[in-house]
Amino acid sequence: MSSDKEVVYRPIRNDLTPSIWGDQFLVYHDEQENEAEMKEIVENLKQEVRKDILAALNNLKEHTKLLILIDAIKRLGISYYFEKDIDKALQQVYQTYGDEWTGNKPFIWFRLLRQHGFYVSCDFLKNYMNEKGDFIESLTNDVQSMLELYEASYMSVQGETLLDDALEFTRTHLQEIANDPLKRNSTVHTQIQQALKKPVQKRLPRLEALNYIPYYEQQDSHHESLLKLAKLGFNLLQSLHKKELSQILKWWGRFEATKKLPHVRDRAVECYFLALAAVFEPQYSRARVFLAKVIMMSMILDDTYDGYGTYEELEIFTEAIQRWSISCLDELPEYMKLTYQGFIDLYSEMEETMTNEGKAYHINYAKDLMKELTRAYLTEAKWANEGYVPAVEEHISITFITTCVYMMTATFFVGMDDDIVTEASFKWINTKPTLIKSVCAVARLLDDIITHKDEQQRMHVASLVESYMKQFNLTEEYVHGLLYKQVEDKWKDIARETLVCKDILPIPLINCVIGFARVAEALYTNKDNSSRMGKKMINIFKSLFVHPMSI
């Protein structure tokens, strides 16, 4: 360790601005004075909608209506009210029709079943093609169907050229409509623009609800009870999220990290958003709070390994994390003791809870993946210190780990109090499955494309962009295009793994993992990220945490 007399140069990040939120969310005010009454109304509305689901399910002639209802429930952000009903309905639809759907809205049928892990063939698309193998132009006369086909095409897996062609066909025609000045004020025009920017498959469900509720309200065919339920459900859940956020901020304040550790970003609200965005449902409150705290502790690690700590100090800290014992505290540099104690305390608290529930093994898997994360951070620090630009394969072997997706998945699984998480779920994570690898790829590629220029203004590990440029002698512009294409390919792998993993994991766990890819898509849009947010993300935060939905 460096002598106290030595002057150690410690570079400071250029984004260490105070939190833009101040103490705005520190104190939770229970604004729902009539919350008990609201919950009673919600229960009655749920029963109404549930009856409609069941009635449509039991009548073959109503199955198209059933799928339209399920799609609306999902996009309105309240599928957590009807998980069992939706699972039962889609299972029955799959068993009844297989690949041979006979109702209307075939593109919605295809997308919903694939999203829920049911493989249905895309060969039905040949019914919409001419003898030359091109999509029939009459499709362009029905804009809504074009949108539905466009969204369905994003459930493709590698090699499904029919869906690739459908995407190219619909995107071209929808872009023409989007550019038509005569249609710019229509509600469907807004839907087209949003779809072209980001399809439903890539959207965060909570943010989709924000956009879809007002659109749904404008539709003459909207289900009145469902609309009211969506608005009340949004507000009740917003209240819960604000309560969680207040709890987390008070914990963060007691920890005093930003006061005692001047190199650490004050991004507690943003860290909570990462947890909430991935999995927002009310039944996962405990898991979300634990995950948010771990993400905040991981941010301290990132800021410490990312240039502030000397390599010798980081080696000592990494070894201490591997040993995971309070006895290591005295061996650490003074400024690292607070962080290490924080990790010990946070995991010990959760371990006690898990032990009381007979699930002590949960926390051990989470610890192991946190240990792996610090080892990967240390490798990155070594590369940065030496100015080393690794080859692409070597790069991703480390930097996929430092996306934190493996660690966050295990952390979230720990806190879930459902019976859907078993030891097999954690063992699955440890196999480094294709689903998580694909999500890591989306996160790493988008991160490096957007942030690598800023990060190279200081001593920082080489980005994947630089590795490609050096190894293959490519221009930066070309590499950007290459990596964006890889992102699209990884989304196809995610779609495939949704089908493959359904027999291994329950859909809620699969959606949790996919949620981290959707977070990356949301953060790295318009060069927003969790460290520097533009106006768009600030407005999203206000919609999620400040402004309730108008009933």
SERO-127641 format. One record per residue: residue in one letter; x, y, z of N, C-alpha, C in turn. Coordinates in steps of 0.02 Angstrom, whole numbers, plus 50000, padded with zeros to 5 digits. Example, Ala and Ser with C-alpha at 12.3 -4.5 7.8 and 13.67 -1.06 7.14 Angstrom:
% residues 2
A506604971650390506154977550390506604983550390
S506424988850354506844994750357506455000250394
//
This chain:
% residues 551
M500424994050000500005000050000500445006250000
S500215011549968500615017749964500725020650033
S501315023150044501475026350107501055032650116
D500885034350180500495040350194500865046550170
K501525046150163501915051950144501915053050068
E501735047650032501715048349960501115052449939
V501195056149886500635059749856500355055349801
V499745053149810499425048749762498955052849719
Y499055052549653498605056149608497965052149600
R497415055249618496765051949614496305055949568
P496235053649506495795057249460495075057049484
I494735062649476494035063149496493605063449433
R493045059949434492585060049378492345067149364
N492145068349302491895075049285491135075549289
D490815070449319490085070649326489875070149399
L490305072849444490155072449515489735078449538
T489215079849501488765085249520488285082749573
P488025087249615487525085149665486905082249631
S486545078249666485935075349639485455080849618
I485195080349557484725085549534484065085249572
W483965079949611483335079149646483345081849717
G483945083449742483985085949810483655081149859
D483255084049905482895079949955482165078849936
Q482015079849872481325079749849480955073249867
F481305067649866480975061249878481155058149946
L481505062049987481745059250050481175057550098
V480675061850101480115060750147479515058450106
Y479235052850127478655050150092478025053050122
H477625056350081476985058950103476435054550075
D476055051750118475505047350096474955051750067
E474975052450000474505056949967473835053649954
Q473815047149961473195043549947472785042850012
E472465048350031472085048350093471525043150091
N471255042150032470715037350024470965030849993
E471575028850012471885023049980471475016649990
A471185015850050470775009950063470175009750016
E469885015550005469315015849959469535014449888
M470115017149870470385015849802470515008449791
K470795005249842470944998049835470304993949828
E469784996149861469144992549854468864993349783
I468924999449757468705000649688469104996349640
V469774996049652470214992149610469994984749610
E469854982149669469634975149674469004973849634
N468534978449637467904977649599468044977949524
L468474982549504468644983149433469014976949409
K469454974249450469814968149432469324962449420
Q468814961949462468324956649453467934957449388
E467774963749371467434964949307467854962749248
V468484964849248468924963049193469044955549191
R469134952549249469254945249253468664941449223
K468054943749237467454940549209467464940949133
D467684946749107467714947549034468234943049003
I468804942149038469324937549013469044930449010
L468714928349063468454921549067467904920449016
A467464925349009466904924748960467174924048889
A467684928048873467974927648806468354921148796
L468674918748848469054912548843468604906648830
N468004906648859467544901048854467114901148791
N467234905948747466854906548686467344907148627
L467394902048586467874902048531467804908248486
K467194910548478467074916248434467344922748464
E467504922548529467744928548564468494928548575
H468844923748546469564923248560469974929048533
T469744931948477470084937948453470004943648504
K469404944348529469264949448581469694948148642
L469784941748659470194939848717470914942348708
L471194941148648471894943248636471964950748637
I471474954248609471494961548610471474964048682
L471064960848724471014962748794471664961448831
I471964955648820472594954048853473144958848831
D473174960448766473674965148742473594971948774
A472964974148781472844980648814473054980448887
I472894975048922473084974348993473844974949001
K474214971548957474944971648961475214978648946
R474954981848895475234988348875475014993848923
L474454992848957474244997649008474624996849074
G475054991649077475494990849135475174987749196
I474644983849186474304980949245474224973349238
S474664970249200474614962949192474734959249258
Y475064962649306475194959449371474534957949409
Y474004961349391473354959849421473064953249394
F473294951249335472954945649300473454940449276
E474004939549311474534934949287474264927949275
K473914925149324473654918249317473134917849263
D472714922949258472184922949207472484923149137
I472994927449128473314927949063473694921649045
D474044918749093474404912449081473924906949059
K473374906449096472874901249079472574902449010
A472414908748995472104910348931472564908848873
L473194911048878473654909948822473834902548814
Q473864898948870473984891748867473424888348829
Q472804890448844472224887448811472204889248736
V472374895548721472384897648651472904893548613
Y473494892548644474024888748611473814881448600
Q473494878548650473274871648645472714870848594
T472304875948588471734875648543471934876348470
Y472394880848456472544882548387473234880348363
G473714879548409474394878048387474634883548341
D474874881648281475104886548231474534889048187
E473944886148195473394887548148472874892248179
W473074898448190472604903348216472074905048164
T471434904848184470884905948136470504912448148
G470704916148200470344922348215470654928248179
N470414934148198470704940348172471304942348214
K471624947748197472204950348233472764945148239
P472964942048183473474936748186474154939248211
F474314945648198474964948148218475004949148294
I474444951048324474424951448397474464944448427
W474094939648397474134932648420474854930248421
F475204931348366475894929048360476344932248412
R476304938848419476744942348467476604940248539
L475974939848559475814938148628476054931048645
L475944926348601476144919448616476894918848621
R477244922048575477984921648579478254925248641
Q477954930948659478174934448719478084930248781
H477604925748780477474921448838477794914648831
G478264913948784478654907748780478344902248740
F477804903548703477494898348661477754899048590
Y478074893848564478314894248496477734893048447
V477614898048405477144897348350477514899448287
S477394895948233477754897048171477544903748139
C478014906748104477864912948067477654911447995
D477554905047978477384903347909476714906247887
F476284908047936475634910947918475714917447879
L476314920547885476434926847849476414925947773
K476504919747750476484918447678475794920047649
N475284919947693474614921747671474554929047650
Y475054932947670475034940147655475554942047602
M475774937047563476284938147513476034936047444
N476294939047393476104937147325476554931547299
E476444929747236476814924047208477564925447202
K477764931747204478474933547202478804933347270
G478404932247322478674932147390478724938947422
D478364943847393478344950547422477694951447460
F477704955547512477094956947548476614960847503
I475974959047507475474962147463475374969447484
E475314973747434475274980947446474634982847482
S474114978647476473474980447509473554980847585
L474074977747612474214978247684474314985447705
T474584989447659474744996347676474125000647685
N473544998047664472925001747672472655001547744
D472914996847783472694996047852473284997647898
V473315003947920473885006247959473955002448025
Q473385001048057473404997448121473704990548113
S473514987048059473794980448047474534980948032
M474734986247996475444987247982475844988048047
L475564991848093475894992748158475944986148196
E475404982248193475394975848229475904970948199
L475954971048132476454966748099477164969048116
Y477264975548116477914978448134478124976048204
E477664976548252477824974548321477944966948324
A477554963148287477644955848287478324953848260
S478574957648211479204955848179479794956048227
Y479724959648282480254960048332480284954048378
M479844949248366479884942948404480254937648363
S480604939748311480954935048267481584932448301
V481784926448279482414923548300482864923148238
Q483504921448249483964921148193483714916348140
G483744918448076483574914048021482854914547998
E482434918348032481734919048012481674924847961
T481824923247899481834928447847481154931447834
L480624927547845479954930247837479844936247882
L480064935647944479984941147992480464946847977
D481054945147952481524950447931481224954547874
D480914951047827480594954547771480004958647794
A479624955847842479054959547870479274965947903
L479834965647939480094971647972480294976947921
E480644974747869480864979547818480264982647783
F479774978447766479174980847731478784985847773
T478644983947835478234988347878478604994647898
R479244994047912479624999847933479655005047876
T479745002747815479765007247758479115011147750
H478565007447753477915010747743477705014947803
L477855012747862477695016747922478105023147923
Q478725022747899479145028747896478845033847847
E478565031447793478235035947745477645039447777
I477255035747816476685038747851476925043747903
A477455041947938477725046447991477965052947961
N478205052747899478465058747866477925062847830
D477315060347831476765063747797476505069547840
P476605075747820476395081447862475645081847872
L475255078647829474525078947836474275074447892
K474695070047917474465065247968474805066248035
R475155071848043475565072648102475175073748167
N474565075748162474185077148223473735071348244
S473755065848208473325060148224473635056048280
T473205052648318473455048448373473855042548345
V473645039848288474015034148261474705036348237
H474765042648216475425045148196475905045048254
T475655046948313476075046748374476295039648389
Q475825034848382475995027848394476525025448345
I476475027548282476965025548232477655028248249
Q477675034548267478325037548284478645034048343
Q478245032548394478525029148453478755022148435
A478375018748392478565011948373479205011948332
L479285016748288479895017048247480505018548290
K480415022448343480975023848388481145017748431
K480615014348455480735008648499480115004148498
P480184997948473479614993348472479424991248542
V478824988548549478564986348614479034981548649
Q479334976948611479774971948640480354975048679
K480574981048659481144984248690480944989448743
R480304990648751480084996048796480024993548868
L480164998048915480044996548985479294996748997
P479004991549026478274991349035477994997349073
R478354999749124478105005449163478075011749120
L478565012649076478575018449032478065017548976
E477965011448954477455010148903476775011948930
A476645010548993475995012349023475885019849022
L476415023549036476365030949034476125033448967
N476375030448914476205032648847475545029548822
Y475415023348842474855019748813474185021648845
I474185023348909473555024948943473195030848908
P473535036448894473185041948859472955039948789
Y473365035948754473175033648687472555029248691
Y472565024548737472005019948745471355023648761
E471415028848801470825032748821470495035948760
Q470895037648710470625041048650470285036248602
Q470365029648613470065024748568469325023848585
D468905024248534468175023448545468015016548574
S468435011648558468295004748579468585003048647
H468845008048684469185006348747468685003448798
H468954999348841468584995948894468595000548955
E468025003248972467985008549023468255006149091
S468075000249112468314997649176469064996549175
L469314994149118470024992849112470424999349114
L470165004449081470495010949081470535013849152
K469985013549187469975016249256470445012249300
L470445005649291470895001349330471625003149316
A471785004449253472475006149235472695012549270
K472265017549271472445023949302472505023249378
L472035019849409472065018949482472665014549500
G472775009349461473345004949474474005008649467
F474055012949417474665016849407474795021149469
N474285024449494474375029049551474535025249616
L474205019549626474355015649686475065013049684
L475285010849626475965008349619476475013949625
Q476305019849598476745025649605476845027249679
S476305026749718476355028149789476825023149823
L476775016849805477225011749833477945013149813
H478055014949750478735016449727479035022449764
K478635027449776478875033349813479055031449885
K478665026949913478795024649981479455020749983
E479565016449934480195012749929480775017549920
L480695022449876481225027249862481415031149925
S480915033249963481045036750026481455032350074
Q481255026050079481595021350122482335020550102
I482455020050037483125019150011483555025450021
L483255031250010483625037550018483815038650091
K483395036750137483565037350208484145032750226
W484125026750198484685022050209485325024950180
W485285027650120485865030650087486135036550126
G485685040450154485885046250195486255044050258
R486015038750290486355036250350487045033450332
F487105030850273487745028050251488265033550239
E488035039450219488465045450210489025044350159
A488885040550107489405039050058489645045250022
T489185049449998489395055249958489725060550001
K489605060450066489935065150111490645062850128
K490715056350140491365053750162491795051250104
L491485050250047491855047749989491765052749931
P492215057549925492115062949877492145060849804
H492375054649790492425052349721491805048749697
V491295048349740490705044249725490125048649700
R489805046449647489235050049619488635049649667
D488255054949671487645055049711487065053649664
R486945047249651486445045349602485965040049631
A485765041149693485335036249727484665035449692
V484355040949671483705040649637483775036749572
E484305038149535484415034749472484535027249482
C484885025449536484995018349551484335014849566
Y483905018249603483245015249616482865014349551
F482915019149506482575018649441482805012349404
L483445010749406483705004849372483344998549397
A483254998249463482924992449493482184992349474
L481864998149481481144998649467480994997349394
A481425000049350481304999549278481324992249256
A481774988449285481834981449266481234977349288
V481024978249350480454974649377480064979349422
F479464981349401479094986549435478514984049476
E478324977749470477704975249499477704975649575
P477114976749605477074977749678477304971749719
Q477184965749693477354959749732478104958649740
Y478514962549704479234961849708479564967649744
S479204970749790479444976649825480094975149863
R480104969849901480704968249941481304967149896
A481214963449843481764962049797482014968449765
R481554972849748481734979149715482144983549762
V481944984049825482314988149874483014985349885
F483064978849892483724975749902484164976849841
L483884975849782484254976849721484494984049714
A484064988849729484254995849725484834997449770
K484824994849831485374996049877486034992949852
V485984986949825486584983749798486854987549738
I486404990049695486624994049638486985000349662
M486735003349715487065009349743487755007649770
M487825001949804488474999849827488944998249768
S488654995449715489054993849656489295000149621
M488895005449625489105011849597489725014449633
I489745013449699490345015449737490945011449712
L490845004949702491385000749675491615003449608
D491145004749564491315007249497491715013649501
D491505018249543491855024649549492535023849582
T492625018749622493265017549655493755013949608
Y493525008749575493955005049529494105009149466
D493665013849451493705017649389494185023449394
G494795022149421495315027249421495485030149488
Y495025030149537495165033449600495645029349643
G495505022949649495945018649689496585016949652
T497135016349687497745013949655497665006449644
Y498055003849597497974996749582498134992449643
E498634994549682498814990749742498234990649792
E497914996449801497334996849846496754992449821
L496644992549756496094988649727496224981149734
E496844979149730497014972049741496834969949812
I497004974149859496854972649930496104972249940
F495744977049912495014977149921494684971149888
T494914969449828494634963649792494744957249832
E495334956549860495484950549900495034950449962
A494914956249992494484956650051493764954550034
I493524956549975492854954549953492824947049943
Q493364944049916493374936749906493314933149973
R493634935950024493624932750090492974934250127
W492674939950113492024942050141492004940950217
S492434944550251492474943850324492634950650355
I492294952350409492414958750443493124959150468
S493454953450474494154953450498494624956750447
C494384957650385494804960750333494814968350339
L494384971150381494284978350382494934982150396
D495314979750444495924983450464496464983250411
E496414978850363496914978350310496804983450254
L496214986650255496024991050200496244998150210
P496365001850155496475009050160495875012250194
E495985017650228495465020750269494835022250229
Y494915025050168494325027150130493915021250104
M494205015250104493855009350080493465005750135
K493595007550197493285003950253492535004950255
L492305010950241491585012350242491225008050190
T491505007550131491205003550078491174996150097
Y491724993650122491754986550140491264984950196
Q491244989250247490774988350302490054988450275
G489934992950227489274993450198489054987050164
F489514983950127489354977550095489194972150146
I489624971650197489524966550249488844967450282
D488684973650300488054974950336487444973650292
L487474975950229486894975150184486734967850171
Y487244963950155487124956950141486954952950204
S487244955050261487084951550324486344952450342
E486104958550331485394959950346484934955550303
M485104955050238484684950850194484784943550209
E485384941550229485514934650247485094932450307
E485024936950355484614935350414483894934150393
T483644938450348482954937650324482874930950288
M483354929350244483314923150206483374917050251
T483804917550302483874911950349483224910550385
N482884915850405482244915050439481714911750395
E481814912450329481334909450281481584902750255
G482144900350282482424893950260482744894250192
K482974900250172483264901150105483954904350110
A484344902350159485004905450170485464904650109
Y485364899250072485804898050014485724903549961
H485144906949960485044912249910485604917349912
I485764919549972486244925149978486944922949958
N487104916549966487774914249948487904914849873
Y487384913449833487454914149760487554921549742
A487184926049775487254933149762487954935649780
K488204933349837488884935249858489404932949807
D489334926849783489824924149735489844928449672
L489274930749649489264934749589489524941849602
M489444944349663489754950749681490514949949684
K490754944349709491474943049708491744942849637
E491374939549593491574939249523491594946249492
L491114950349510491094957249484491714961149504
T491924960649567492524964349589493154961749555
R493184955249541493764952649505493784955549434
A493194956149403493164958949336493344966449337
Y493104970049388493284977049395494044977849402
L494354973249439495084973549449495454972549383
T495204967849342495514966749276495454973049234
E494864976249234494774982549197495264987849222
A495354988249288495814993149316496534991749293
K496704985449289497374983549265497464985649192
W496964984349152496994986249081497074993849074
A496664997549112496695004849109497375007449131
N497635004449185498265006549214498845005549165
E498795000149126499324998349079499215001249009
G498625004348998498465006848932498355001248882
Y498134995648907498054989548866497374989548831
V497384988148766496754987448727496664980048711
P496214976648746496144969348736495804967748670
A495924961748646495564959248587494824958548606
V494404958248556493674958448567493454952848614
E493664946748601493434941048642493664941848714
E494284944048723494534945148791494144950748824
H493994955848786493624961548812492944959348840
I492554955748798491874954048820491874948848876
S492414944948881492444940048936492444943549004
I492674949749005492694953549067492134958749070
T492044962449015491574968149018490844966149015
F490684960148993490004957749001489844956949075
I490334954749114490244954049186490134960849218
T490524965949195490474972549227489864976549205
T489444973649161488774976649151488354975749214
C488574971149257488234969549320487594965349311
V487454963049250486824959549238486804952849276
Y487354949149276487364942849314487234944149387
M487604949049414487544950649485486834953149501
M486564957549459485894960349473485354955049468
T485424950449421484924945149415484904940949479
A485484938849503485514934849564485254938849624
T485444945249627485234949549682484474950049684
F484174950949626483454951649624483114945049643
F483384939549618483104933049635483104931949711
V483634934349744483694933549817483084936449852
G482884942349833482364945849869481654943849853
M481564939949800480884938049780480594933349832
D480014935149857479714931049910479194926149882
D479184925349816478764920249786479114913549789
D478744908249775479044901649772479324900149703
I479314905149659479534903749590480294903449585
V480654905849636481384905549636481604899349675
T481994895149643482264889149676483024889349670
E483344884449701484084884149694484274883049622
A483854879549584483984878449513484014885149475
S483634890049498483634896649466484324899849472
F484634899249531485304902149541485834898149504
K485764891549503486234887349466486214889049391
W485614890649367485534892749297485944899049283
I485924903849328486314910049318487054908349313
N487284903749355488004902049356488244898449293
T487774895849253487974892649190488124897749136
K488044904249152488124909649104487694908249041
P487044907749052486594905848997486554911048942
T486344908848883486314913248825485854919148836
L485314918248872484854923848884485214929548920
I485574927948974485914933249011486504935948971
K486864931648935487404934148892487144939148841
S486564937648813486284942148762486084948848792
V485814948648853485644954848887486274958748904
C486794955248927487444958548940487694961948877
A487624958548821487864961348757487494967848740
V486834967748746486444973848732486684979548777
A486764978148841486984983348889487684985848873
R488144981248861488844983248848488914987048782
L488604984548730488674987648665488384994748665
L487784995548692487475002148693487875006948737
D488105004448795488505008548840489135011048806
D489495006548774490135008448744490045012948683
I489525011948645489395016248587489285023448611
I488885024248663488685030848685489215034348728
T489565030648771489985033848822490735033748807
H490945029848757491675028748753492065035248739
K491795039848702492165046048688492275050048752
D491755050848792491825054548855492315051048902
E492265044348905492675040648953493415040748934
Q493555041548871494265041648850494585048448863
Q494195053248887494485059748906494875059148971
R494795053449005495165052249067495435045049063
M495845043249112496095036349112495515031649124
H495385027449075494805022949078494955016849037
V494655011249055494755005149017494515006348945
A494875003448897494685004148826493985001248815
S493605004748775492925002348760492944996948706
L492384993648697492334988548646492424991648576
V492224997948570492315001548507493065001748489
E493485003448537494205003748525494504996948510
S494244991748545494494985048532494364982948460
Y493754984248436493594982648366494024986748318
M494094993148333494484997548288495214995148282
K495514993248339496214991148338496294984248308
Q495874979448329495974972548307495844971648232
F495324975248206495134974148137495274980148092
N495624985148120495814991148081495204994448049
L494704996048091494074998848067494005006048090
T493585009848055493445016648077492925016548133
E492915021848172492435022248227491725021948201
E491585025448147490915025648119490695018648098
Y491145014948066490985008148044490845003648105
V491245004348157491155000248217490475001648249
H490285008048250489625009748279489065005948242
G489095006048175488595002548136488604995048150
L489214992248156489294985248170488994983348237
L489124987448288488874985948355488124986748359
Y487844991748325487114992448325486784986448292
K487104983748239486844977648208486874971848257
Q487414971448296487474966148346486934966748399
V486754972848418486224973848466485574970848440
E485414972048376484804969148347484844961548346
D485424958848331485504951548331485404948648402
K485644952348452485564949948521484834950048543
W484454954848517483734954848533483394948748502
K483644946448444483374940348415483544934348460
D484144934448488484334929048534483914929248597
I483754935148620483314935848678482624932948663
A482364934448603481714931648583481734924048581
R482284921348554482354914048552482394911048621
E482794914148665482884911448732482254911948774
T481814916648758481164916848792480794910348780
L480854907648720480534901348702480904895448734
V481564895748734481974890148759481934889648835
C481954895348869482004895348942481344894248978
K480794894448941480134893748973480074887149011
D480424881948988480404875549023480874875249082
I481294880449090481784880649144481584885649198
L481344891449176481174896849222480454899149210
P480114901449263479454904549253479534911149215
I479024912949177479044919049136479224925249176
P478974926149239479174932149277479934932849286
L480284927249294481014927549301481344929149234
I481084926249181481344927849114481264935349100
N480664937949117480534945049105480984949549148
C481164947149207481624950949249482294951849213
V482554946449184483194946849149483134951449088
I482604950549049482504954648989482424961949010
G482154963149069482064969949094482714973849095
F483274970549108483914974049111484134976349041
A483944972548989484084974848921483654980848904
R483034980648927482584986348914482814992648951
V483104991649009483384997449046483945000649004
A484384996448976484924999048934484655002848875
E484145000148843483835003448785483555010248806
A483265010648866482975016948889483505022048908
L484035019748940484555024348965484985027148909
Y485145023048860485615025248810485255027548746
T484725031348757484365034548703484495042048709
N484625045148652484775052348651485345054048699
K485825049348706486415050348747486255051648820
D485655049648842485495049848913485815043648945
N486005044249008486195038349047486095040049120
S486255035249163486115036249234486565041349268
S487095043449233487525048549262487345055549238
R487175055949174486975062449146486305061649112
M485795064449140485135063649111484935069949073
G484655068749014484385074248976483675075748998
K483365080648965482695082748983482185077048977
K482295072848927481825067348917481795062748978
M482375060649003482385056249060482145059749124
I482305066149130482065069949189481305070049190
N481005071149132480275071249128479975064349142
I480325059149120480095052349136480105051249211
F480635053349245480675052449317480105056249352
K479955062149328479415066049358478745062549349
S478645059549290478025055849278477965049649322
L478545046549336478545040549377478475041949451
F478775047449474478835048549546478485054949572
V478285059349527478015065749550477285066549532
H477125065749469476455067349444476025061049442
P475475060949480475015055249475474615055649410
M474345049949391473925049649331473255052849346
S473025057249301472375060449309471825055249298
I471385054449347470845049449342470265052149300
//
